[in-house]
Amino acid sequence: MDFGDEVQKVYCWISHIGSLGLKVLWHFLHFIVSVWFLARQAAYVLESCFISSGLLKRYEALNLGNLRYLAIVIESEEAHQIPKVIELLNWLATIGVKHVCLYDNEGVLKKSKEAILEKLTDATLFEGVDENNLLLDQEHITLEFASISDGKGAVTKAANILFMKYLKSADSGGSSAESIFTEPHMAEALKAVGCRGPDPDLLLIYGPARCHLGFPAWRIRYTEIIHMGPLKSMKYGSLLKAIYKFSMVHQNYGT
């Protein structure tokens, strides 16, 4: 056996040891991450249980003065879990939240609003309430149902209204100032097509995605957004914690 064969054997042996070492290191890191994830989930569940049971006293008295309007965004597949949605709304009513917007991309909740309203006591639709008196109503929980059609489709309809208004102004010889559209003009046009609800103070997202899933962007300029995880894993304590954290936030809107 020559020297080249010996070097080849040593090289193969070192490669084998290195490959084995990398596999051991990978499994070790995977084990550490798994343990950390399980520990975090266990802590999350325990904290939620402690909050729900009232052992953590600071969550008992919530200041809802800044939470005038709450939006709930649910991933469309999970939105079919109507009993879960009703349970969530009952929790919010128990906490004292009075004005809620329910949103899913495909409009599943819109199609199920009659079934949802039947299961809730003292619930009214946003469409049937005067917007000027909406935030003053403390006796009923007011529900708004929204979907992707209240986003891009609503903007298209509102833009068409503004365009027709511009054409009418141009044909009648109006001033150039009348052709300048500002945010209040857009808000008025959106209200005209029935897609201009109050801006939510807090938006809770239920589902795997950490995004607003197409919720109308012009309504969440100053909104606090919190991802709550899957709807099937929702917990009362986690809901209380999210609202408590929001109540402790100081928002600067500028000048």
N, C-alpha and C positions, 0 to 999 in steps of 0.2 A: 504493500500500500504506500503510495507516494505522498509527498507533503501536501499536494493539492487536495487529495481526498480528505485528509485530516482537517484542513481548513474548512472544507465544505461541510463536514460533520459538525464542527464547532459552530459554524454559522447557522446551520439548521437548528442546532440545540438552543442557541441564543434566541433565534426567531420564535421557536416554540415556547420558551420561557417568557419572552416578551409578550407574545399573544395571550398566554395564560394569565400573565399579570394584568394585562389590560382588561380581560374579561372579569377577573376578580375585582378590579377597581371599579368597573362599570356596575357590577352587581352590588358592590358596597355602596356606591353613590345612590343607586336606585333604592336601596334599602333605607338609607338615611332620608332621602326625599319622601319616601312613602311613610316612614314613621313621623316625619315632620307634618306631612299633610294630614295624617290620621289624628295626630295630637291637636292640630289646629281645628279640625272638624269637631273633635270631642270638646275642645274649649268653647267653640261656637255654640254647640248644642247645650252645654252646661250653662253658659252665660244666658242663653235664651230661656232656659228653664228657670234660672234664678230670677230673671226679670219678670217672667210670667207669674211666678209664685209670689212676687212682691218682696223678695228678700233684699233686693237692691232698691232702697227707698228713694233714691234720686229720680227714678223713672216713674214714680207714682203721680207726681204733680207736674203735668206737662203744660208748658206755656204755648198755647195754640194761637196766640195773637198774630204771629207772623205767617201762620199757615192758613191763609184765606182760601186758597184753591190748590187742590192736590191732583196731580195727573198720575195714572197708573198705566204703564205700557206693558203689554203682555205679548209674547211671541205667539204668532197665529196658531201654531199647532197646540200650544198649551192653552190657548183661549177656549178650546173646546171643553175644557174642564170647568163647566159652568158651576157645579157645586162648590169648587174651590174658590171661584170668583165671588160667589155669594157669601161664602165664609169670610173672605177677605173684606168685603164691604161691611159685613156685620161687625168685624173687628174695628174697622175705621169708625163706624157709628158709635161703638162702645167707647172708643178713645175720645170722640167728640168732634171728629172731622165731618164737616157738613156739606162740602162742595167738592165733587170728585169728577174727573174726566177719565173715562175708560177708553183705551186705544189699543187696537191691534191692526196690523197692516192690511189684512184681507177682509176686515169688516165682520168677523165672526161674532163679536160681541154686539155689534149693531143688529145683526139678524136675531140675536137671542135676547134683546132688551126686554121684550114682553115677559119672557120666562124669568128674567132677573128681577124685574119690578114686582112680579107676583109674589116672590119670596121675601121681599123687603117691606117692612112697615114704614109708613110715613116717608116714602121716597117719591120724588117728583122729577120730571124730565127738565133738563135745561131749556129746551125749546119752549116749554110752557111757562117760563118765569121771566119777568121783566129784568133785563140785565142790570138796570140801575138799582134794583132792590135785591139782586141776587145775593150779594155778600152780607146783606142785612138780615136775611132769613136764617134764623137759628133753630127753627122748630122742625124742619125737614132736612133730609139728606138729598141734595140735588145732584143728579147724574147727567153727565154729557157723554154721548157715545160718538167716537170718532174713528176714522180709518184713513188709509192712504188717499182716498178720494177727497178728503178734506185738506190734502196737501197740494200736490202738483195740479190736480184737477181744479181745486178752488182758486189757485193762483191764475190759471188760464182763464177761468170765467171772470175773475176780478179784473184781469188785464184787458179782457174784451170790453167790459163795462167802461173802463177808463178810456179805451181807444174810441169807443162810440161817443163818449162824452167829448173827447178831443175833436172828433170829426164834426160833431154838432156845433161846437164852439167855433171851429174854423169856418164852417159854412155860414154862420151868422156874423162873421167878422169880429169875433171876440179878441180881447187883448192877448199878447204873448204870455202874460202871467198865468192865464187860465190853462195853458198847455204844460205847465210845470206841475208834476205830480210829486207829492210828498208822502211821508208815512201816514199821516191822518187820512189822506185820500185813499191810500191802499187799504187801510183799516175799514174805512166806510164801504169800499167796494166789497171787501171780504164779508162784511156784515150783511150786505145786500144779497149775497149768494148763500147766506146762512152758515158761513164757516168762520165766524169771528167770535170765539169764546174768550173768556178772561185768560190772561197769561198765568200759568201755574207757578206757584212759589216753589214747589217741590215736585220732582218727577221720580217715581220709583219704577225700576225696570225689572220685570220678572221674565226670565228666559236665559238661554246660554250666551246670547250676544251682549256685549257691553257697549251698546249704542242705542239711540232713541228710536230705531226701527222705522224711520220715516215720519215720526211725529212732526207736525208743522213747525218748521224751524223758527218762523217769525214769532212764535208764542213762547219760546224758551230762551230768550236773550239774557234774562237775569235769573234763570231757573237753576236751582240746585238739583243735580242728578245723582242718584244712588242706585247701584246695581244690587238687586236682592237675591239673585240666584234663581233656580227653577221654581215654578209655581207649586209643583207637587211637594217641594221641600220647605214651603213657607212656614214661618213660625211667628206666633204672636209676639214673643219677646223680641225678635229681630225687627219687627215692624215698630214696636215701641222705641227700640234703640235708634232706628233711623230717624224717626220723628223727633226724638229727644236731641239727637246730634244736630238736626236742622234748627231746632229752637235755640241752640247755643251759638249758631253762626251769626256773625255780624257782617252784614252786606253793605258794601260801599257802592253806591250807584253813580258817583261822580257829580259834577256840577252841570 
